[in-house]
């Protein structure tokens, strides 16, 4: 554990809420976790997946854990206190490459994104992620972010509000919901908003999920720019994976899963030109090989034990490289301005020589 983490823990008493990670065994298998491997958990949450990775990568395994939520970092510190070979960073995974260069954590054997809300965020909620308890309309992962859900609910024009609820929540009743929200302003907390949405769609009768679920999802996605950040982070993840490194993503709604599916399918192709182009002009080469062509979902037993897992979908892909790409990766790491500014591990001549030899031997 880094000195920074020890300092953060000192003098604090933290009790982490019950946290059940989703698809743990499937994740470990998809990542192909090996002893001595280097892994990144881009959405640390309660540290459940991180703990499983550290157990399976022992001895010698290393883990870099990232989370935009400072409370998640604190909770994970407590859960992972017994492990020495970890670095936890309070940042957004949209800055993935910069974080890895700063901590000399490149290349890696596996990268995980678990895109769901953690039990920490849903339980004992004081930021409005859940509509089960009264809380401020916040929904920010990080307190450093400026825009809150309350800002959107109480200031957006009706048409714009309806559009975002429809787009990010895939909500059929977006227009009556937006109309009712505007009529009821100002809205001060989660329970008020949930009741307004419920009245707008005609109550809960016959509905499997709470009527406010999709509206809350839409607000949270917009507040945290979740979809845009995911697209940027996936591209960075490919650049950080070493030969046969694995990229694993667990998503919980169709918007996320569509982005992940399309990204992996695109990166698994050599040519991405439109079908009507007779000769390839894109110059694109495949960087990934799909591990599971069919999406992996939780078993009935897991859903019964952890109902929050019911919508989870896991997709995985493996990094492929040719000999030139191996050599160029090592050279890029050795001359990277980010590494020169923030770290020194990749500039050590002996280490660089060892890496070049190892990559050329593949």
MIDO-282787 format. One record per residue (C-alpha): y, x, z; residue in one letter; chain. Coordinates in Angstrom, 3 decimals, always signed. Each point is the difference from the previous one (the first is absolute). Layout:
BEGIN
Y:X:Z:a:A
...
//
This chain:
BEGIN
+0.000:+0.000:+0.000:x:A
+3.412:+1.351:-0.924:x:A
+2.578:+0.990:+2.605:x:A
+2.258:-2.786:-1.259:x:A
-2.691:-2.564:+0.775:x:A
-0.592:+1.399:+3.467:x:A
+3.697:-0.239:+0.756:x:A
+0.074:-3.591:-1.160:x:A
-2.914:-0.919:+2.225:x:A
+1.346:+1.739:+3.104:x:A
+1.120:-2.373:+2.710:x:A
-1.089:-3.158:-1.841:x:A
-2.647:-2.521:+0.931:x:A
-1.225:-1.881:-3.035:x:A
-2.741:-2.574:-0.186:x:A
-1.110:-0.553:-3.562:x:A
-1.031:-3.538:-0.912:x:A
-3.500:-0.753:-1.221:x:A
-0.259:+1.328:-3.529:x:A
-2.957:-0.550:-2.308:x:A
+0.244:+1.996:-3.235:x:A
-1.207:-1.751:-3.154:x:A
-2.876:+1.218:-2.216:x:A
-0.453:+3.196:+2.010:x:A
-3.419:+1.075:-1.290:x:A
+0.920:-0.959:-3.544:x:A
+3.209:+2.045:+0.311:x:A
-1.800:+3.094:+1.296:x:A
-2.528:-0.248:-2.834:x:A
+2.683:-0.547:-2.643:x:A
+1.999:+2.984:+1.277:x:A
-3.224:+2.068:+0.036:x:A
+1.107:+1.483:+3.321:x:A
-1.485:+3.466:+0.570:x:A
+0.158:+2.494:+2.889:x:A
+3.012:+2.273:-0.366:x:A
+1.809:-2.348:-2.386:x:A
+3.734:-0.714:-0.102:x:A
+0.965:-3.682:-0.027:x:A
+3.141:-2.132:+0.019:x:A
+0.301:-3.419:+1.600:x:A
+3.183:-1.379:-1.556:x:A
+0.041:-3.134:+2.178:x:A
-1.053:+1.231:+3.416:x:A
+0.385:-3.281:+1.895:x:A
-2.097:+0.022:+3.160:x:A
-1.897:+3.123:-1.091:x:A
-3.374:-1.671:-0.539:x:A
-0.689:+1.419:-3.449:x:A
+1.506:+3.343:+1.029:x:A
-2.409:+0.286:+2.947:x:A
-2.975:-0.753:-2.248:x:A
+1.127:+2.605:-2.546:x:A
+0.447:+2.654:+2.700:x:A
-3.442:-0.748:+1.430:x:A
-1.722:+0.331:-3.380:x:A
+1.992:+3.068:-1.106:x:A
-0.866:+1.926:+3.156:x:A
-0.306:+2.926:+0.370:x:A
+3.115:+1.357:-1.632:x:A
+1.431:-3.205:-1.424:x:A
+3.760:-0.475:-0.207:x:A
+2.015:-3.201:-0.194:x:A
+3.596:-0.787:-0.879:x:A
+0.977:-3.461:+1.242:x:A
+3.102:-1.783:-1.281:x:A
+1.625:-3.250:+1.100:x:A
+3.508:-1.409:-0.401:x:A
-0.355:-1.857:+3.301:x:A
+0.835:+2.269:+2.989:x:A
-2.003:-2.310:+2.284:x:A
-3.082:+0.585:-2.143:x:A
+0.442:+3.754:+0.363:x:A
+0.199:-0.338:+3.783:x:A
-3.122:-2.179:+0.115:x:A
-1.954:+2.339:-2.281:x:A
+0.999:+3.014:+2.113:x:A
-1.701:-1.611:+2.961:x:A
-3.137:-0.891:-1.933:x:A
-0.283:+3.405:-1.694:x:A
+1.049:+2.162:+2.959:x:A
-3.433:+1.636:+0.207:x:A
+0.300:+1.532:-3.483:x:A
+1.780:+3.301:-0.654:x:A
+0.060:+0.176:-3.795:x:A
+2.421:-2.846:-0.663:x:A
+3.640:-0.315:-0.991:x:A
+1.724:-3.359:+0.387:x:A
+3.228:-0.720:-1.862:x:A
+2.355:-2.941:+0.460:x:A
+1.068:-0.581:-3.595:x:A
-0.586:-2.335:-2.929:x:A
-2.854:+0.864:-2.359:x:A
+2.451:-0.262:-2.891:x:A
+0.904:+3.583:+1.046:x:A
-3.643:+1.104:-0.145:x:A
+0.400:+3.151:-2.108:x:A
+3.001:+1.283:+1.965:x:A
-1.889:-0.531:+3.281:x:A
-3.067:+1.865:-1.238:x:A
+2.018:+2.949:-1.280:x:A
+1.917:+0.176:+3.248:x:A
-3.198:+0.279:+2.025:x:A
-1.888:+2.149:-2.540:x:A
-2.567:-2.768:-0.395:x:A
-0.891:+0.421:-3.679:x:A
-2.434:-0.412:-1.729:x:A
-2.102:-2.529:+1.922:x:A
-3.520:-1.419:-0.174:x:A
+0.948:-3.622:+0.556:x:A
+2.928:-2.403:+0.360:x:A
-0.188:-3.456:+1.583:x:A
+2.406:-2.940:-0.218:x:A
-0.818:-2.981:+2.240:x:A
+2.771:-2.402:-0.952:x:A
-0.500:-2.710:+2.600:x:A
+2.054:-0.611:+3.112:x:A
-1.477:+1.634:+3.092:x:A
-1.006:-1.828:+3.174:x:A
+2.913:+1.789:+1.668:x:A
+2.457:-1.712:-2.336:x:A
-1.610:-3.432:+0.232:x:A
-0.800:+0.009:+3.712:x:A
+2.804:-0.043:+2.565:x:A
+2.334:-0.325:-2.941:x:A
+3.707:+0.584:+0.601:x:A
+1.000:+0.476:-3.644:x:A
-1.056:-3.290:-1.553:x:A
-3.074:+0.996:-2.006:x:A
-1.901:-2.976:+1.408:x:A
+1.024:-3.657:+0.272:x:A
-2.278:-0.595:+2.994:x:A
+2.654:+1.016:+2.551:x:A
+3.786:-0.183:+0.220:x:A
+1.561:+3.257:-1.242:x:A
+3.091:+1.186:-1.878:x:A
-0.082:-0.233:-3.793:x:A
-0.244:+3.754:-0.454:x:A
-3.217:+1.051:-1.831:x:A
+1.094:+3.634:-0.496:x:A
-2.722:+2.632:+0.255:x:A
+2.627:+2.527:+1.048:x:A
+3.124:-0.643:+2.081:x:A
+1.839:+2.388:-2.344:x:A
-0.128:-2.592:-2.775:x:A
+3.112:-2.118:-0.390:x:A
-1.041:-3.363:-1.453:x:A
-1.894:-2.457:+2.198:x:A
-1.813:-3.252:-0.767:x:A
+2.831:-1.818:+1.787:x:A
+2.498:+1.428:-2.471:x:A
-2.013:-1.423:-2.891:x:A
-0.702:-3.397:+1.568:x:A
+3.577:-0.614:+1.049:x:A
+1.997:+1.478:-2.904:x:A
-1.971:-0.167:-3.272:x:A
+0.972:-2.786:-2.464:x:A
-2.569:-2.788:-0.300:x:A
-1.134:+0.938:-3.519:x:A
-0.472:+3.667:+0.922:x:A
-1.846:-0.942:+3.166:x:A
-2.352:-2.283:-1.949:x:A
-0.626:+2.769:-2.547:x:A
-0.968:+2.613:+2.594:x:A
-2.297:-2.434:+1.870:x:A
-1.675:-0.884:-3.283:x:A
-0.232:+3.611:-1.236:x:A
-1.032:+1.850:+3.159:x:A
-1.761:-2.840:+1.817:x:A
-1.544:-1.711:-3.031:x:A
+1.107:-3.220:+1.666:x:A
-0.240:-3.185:-2.092:x:A
+2.517:-1.833:+2.198:x:A
+2.656:+2.715:-0.155:x:A
+2.809:-2.318:-1.131:x:A
-0.303:-2.657:+2.749:x:A
-0.466:+2.786:+2.563:x:A
+3.162:+1.795:-1.159:x:A
+1.933:-3.274:-0.063:x:A
-1.039:-0.853:+3.562:x:A
+0.800:+3.510:+1.250:x:A
+3.536:-0.184:-1.397:x:A
+0.497:-3.450:+1.540:x:A
-1.144:+1.178:+3.455:x:A
+2.068:+3.205:+0.213:x:A
+0.558:+1.903:+2.194:x:A
-3.656:+0.726:+0.803:x:A
-0.386:+2.275:+3.021:x:A
-3.695:+0.681:+0.579:x:A
-3.514:-0.128:-1.422:x:A
-1.014:-3.316:+1.545:x:A
+3.053:-1.732:-1.451:x:A
-0.782:+1.366:-3.459:x:A
-3.700:-0.918:+0.221:x:A
+0.821:-3.603:+0.966:x:A
+2.565:-0.303:-2.790:x:A
-2.553:+1.192:-2.575:x:A
-2.634:-2.318:+1.434:x:A
+2.308:-2.999:-0.347:x:A
+0.991:+1.050:-3.528:x:A
-3.597:-0.034:-1.271:x:A
-1.073:-3.128:+1.883:x:A
-1.852:+1.378:+3.009:x:A
-3.325:+1.804:+0.459:x:A
-2.495:-2.779:-0.747:x:A
-2.819:+1.239:-2.240:x:A
+1.387:+3.555:-0.233:x:A
-2.241:+2.990:+0.794:x:A
+2.907:+2.268:+0.855:x:A
+3.294:-0.725:+1.737:x:A
+2.634:-1.277:-2.485:x:A
+2.388:+2.809:+1.017:x:A
-2.454:+2.827:-0.764:x:A
+1.151:+0.647:-3.561:x:A
+3.687:-0.275:+0.846:x:A
-0.356:+2.546:+2.794:x:A
-1.945:+2.259:-2.364:x:A
+2.754:-0.199:-2.609:x:A
+2.719:+0.866:+2.513:x:A
-1.945:+2.946:+1.429:x:A
-0.748:+1.428:-3.459:x:A
+3.648:-0.188:-1.035:x:A
+1.383:+1.386:+3.267:x:A
-2.251:+3.070:-0.233:x:A
-0.102:+0.352:-3.812:x:A
-3.776:+0.134:+0.360:x:A
-0.978:-0.423:-3.645:x:A
+2.504:+2.481:-1.390:x:A
-0.905:+2.581:+2.629:x:A
-3.713:-0.470:-0.717:x:A
+0.446:+0.685:-3.714:x:A
+1.932:+3.197:+0.700:x:A
-2.437:+1.195:+2.669:x:A
-3.093:-0.484:-2.178:x:A
+1.463:+2.302:-2.647:x:A
+0.716:+2.644:+2.633:x:A
-3.496:-0.315:+1.474:x:A
-1.627:+1.062:-3.265:x:A
+2.108:+3.174:-0.038:x:A
-1.165:+0.917:+3.506:x:A
-3.740:-0.416:-0.497:x:A
-2.122:+3.061:-0.645:x:A
-3.057:+0.114:-2.263:x:A
-2.196:-3.068:+0.637:x:A
+2.411:-1.174:+2.704:x:A
-0.194:-3.723:+0.732:x:A
+2.713:-2.674:+0.005:x:A
-0.888:-3.136:+1.990:x:A
+2.204:-3.089:+0.330:x:A
-0.632:-3.120:+2.086:x:A
+2.257:-2.916:-0.965:x:A
+0.331:-3.494:+1.414:x:A
+1.686:-2.143:-2.613:x:A
-0.074:-0.310:-3.768:x:A
+3.363:+1.676:-0.665:x:A
-1.071:+3.250:+1.673:x:A
-3.499:-0.118:-1.448:x:A
+1.351:-0.530:-3.515:x:A
+2.210:+3.086:+0.276:x:A
-2.892:+2.121:+1.295:x:A
-2.475:-1.302:-2.582:x:A
+2.343:+0.525:-2.943:x:A
+1.031:+3.467:+1.201:x:A
-3.594:+1.208:+0.405:x:A
-1.106:-1.482:-3.318:x:A
+2.915:+1.636:-1.795:x:A
-0.627:+3.406:+1.577:x:A
-3.700:-0.237:-0.904:x:A
+0.824:-0.102:-3.737:x:A
+0.793:+2.845:-2.380:x:A
+2.156:-2.127:-2.273:x:A
+2.278:-2.838:+1.091:x:A
+1.596:-0.737:-3.371:x:A
+0.306:-3.654:-1.071:x:A
-3.068:-1.267:-1.916:x:A
+1.992:-0.300:-3.251:x:A
+0.829:+3.738:-0.070:x:A
-2.535:+1.657:-2.398:x:A
+0.333:+3.532:+1.415:x:A
+0.646:+1.040:+3.602:x:A
+3.609:+1.034:+0.550:x:A
+0.231:-0.342:+3.789:x:A
-1.665:+3.305:+0.870:x:A
-1.372:-1.542:+3.184:x:A
-3.147:+1.512:+1.494:x:A
-2.190:-1.561:+2.649:x:A
+0.649:+1.247:+3.533:x:A
-2.374:-2.321:+1.871:x:A
-3.576:-1.233:-0.218:x:A
-0.677:-3.448:+1.431:x:A
-2.456:+0.073:+2.910:x:A
-0.502:-3.741:+0.388:x:A
+0.599:-1.972:-3.170:x:A
-0.489:-3.164:+2.026:x:A
+2.257:-0.503:+2.982:x:A
-1.580:+0.477:+3.458:x:A
+0.523:-2.817:+2.523:x:A
-1.030:-0.443:+3.648:x:A
-3.411:-1.372:+0.881:x:A
-0.371:-3.440:+1.544:x:A
-0.831:+1.699:+3.306:x:A
+3.212:+2.038:-0.035:x:A
+2.092:-3.068:-0.856:x:A
-1.616:-1.868:+2.880:x:A
+0.736:+2.858:+2.419:x:A
+3.480:+0.676:-1.395:x:A
+1.501:-3.024:-1.804:x:A
+3.030:+2.062:-1.076:x:A
-2.285:+1.918:-2.372:x:A
-0.836:-3.061:-2.102:x:A
+2.481:+0.768:-2.794:x:A
-0.549:+3.784:-0.118:x:A
-0.872:+1.678:-3.302:x:A
-0.900:+3.670:-0.345:x:A
+0.372:+2.038:-3.176:x:A
-0.795:+3.695:-0.385:x:A
+0.370:+2.708:-2.622:x:A
-0.766:+3.718:-0.290:x:A
+2.322:+2.725:-1.290:x:A
-1.135:+1.737:-3.168:x:A
+1.486:+3.241:-1.330:x:A
-0.613:+2.501:-2.756:x:A
+0.168:+3.761:+0.542:x:A
+3.660:+0.238:-1.037:x:A
+0.963:-2.739:+2.442:x:A
-1.740:+1.885:+2.817:x:A
+1.948:+3.150:-0.752:x:A
+3.293:-1.835:-0.485:x:A
-0.409:-1.822:+3.326:x:A
-0.352:+3.251:+1.881:x:A
+2.904:+1.579:-1.863:x:A
+2.187:-3.043:+0.635:x:A
-0.789:+0.099:+3.684:x:A
+0.836:+3.677:+0.178:x:A
+3.397:-0.368:-1.643:x:A
+1.034:-3.453:+1.207:x:A
+3.632:-0.179:+1.249:x:A
-1.148:-2.467:+2.656:x:A
-2.496:+2.482:+1.373:x:A
+2.517:+2.826:-0.116:x:A
+2.475:-2.100:+1.942:x:A
-2.297:-1.614:+2.558:x:A
-3.189:+1.994:+0.345:x:A
-1.580:+3.381:-0.484:x:A
-3.747:-0.621:-0.081:x:A
-0.275:-0.257:-3.779:x:A
+2.159:+3.062:-0.606:x:A
-2.369:+2.367:+1.792:x:A
-1.325:+2.309:-2.771:x:A
-3.541:+0.252:+1.402:x:A
-0.347:-3.776:+0.321:x:A
+1.355:-0.557:-3.492:x:A
-2.461:+2.535:-1.382:x:A
-2.904:-1.704:+1.767:x:A
+1.064:-3.403:-1.353:x:A
+0.353:+1.282:-3.542:x:A
-3.475:+1.558:+0.173:x:A
-1.541:-3.152:+1.438:x:A
+1.575:-2.295:-2.595:x:A
-0.874:+2.235:-2.943:x:A
-3.606:+0.129:+1.173:x:A
-0.433:-3.779:-0.313:x:A
//
